[in-house]
Amino acid sequence: MSLGFVDNLSELLKWTLDYRGQRRAIARMREFDHLRAGMVSVRMRCGYDVLVPQGDRVVARALYGFGEFERRTVRDAIHVSRDASAGRVFVDVGANLGSASLEALCMGFETAVCVEPLPGNARMIDATLALNDLTSRVAVVEAAVSNEGGSLWLLPSPTNSGDNVLVEGDLKRDAAAIQVRVLTVREILAEAQVSPSDVGMYWVDVQGHEPNVVQGLMGLPARPLVLEYTPEDWGSLGTETVVGLLRGSDALWVDVGAMADRPFEATLRKRERGILRSAEELGEYRSLSKGTHTDILILPQASDFDSRGA
């Protein structure tokens, strides 16, 4: 049984039952499937208009249907971090279409930095910012991020604008691969003219390259850090890299991806019962089902990011 068939059946059942009031959103996603425009403007629930490519069957389709993508995860991460957004910069590494940065601006951040290696996505973010008169509040840096600068090959997905994978190796013979500029976080902030001390939160979604980005954070002022966690992509070495950051920065973490699946009131009650976990407990999350992922929020207690606990 194909995944596409299962997804279609799931959508049909949700539409029939109006599961969680999703009937209208599912109808709009079906409408999106039949659009012929190359680029579509979508009004997000937060009030901004975001430009999305019609060929994107995942992020753009969800934005068109629901008017949001990961809105609850952004909200919960900011809430658990409490005052992280006060007068600070939201740094969006692997920004895709920029929707997370737009949500962050709506939730209190004054400015943002969108870091995106795929040229088409970066141009679309620029157009979205111009459409919303946000060019003075959001900087766009067209680059990938890793633990050292240089260049890497990027394999773009033909159906998901956010599923583009960095590859270490020579892909000159792969017609789909493109070579992209690679910077460290420190270099990104310098190019965007942002002081590291002004960062309020790092949001990192880079398809398995998150541990490399974490290595590039060492020595910078410690700030709340959201990472997409896919055990299958990280592997044992990648997980140990992040565990070292947790120990060295005396940090705790919480699964904000799981929080987003629950009503917000239940999330608040769960927080009161103690949802913050220690470094050692991250290893338990290697047992996530194959191919699944979540988003973890790291809350450092030290003043600087440090990996000496590894």
Summary of the structure (lengths in Angstrom):
residues: 310
radius of gyration: 18.9
end to end distance: 42.9
largest distance: 53.9
contacts: 1032
relative contact order: 0.12
helix: 41%
strand: 21%
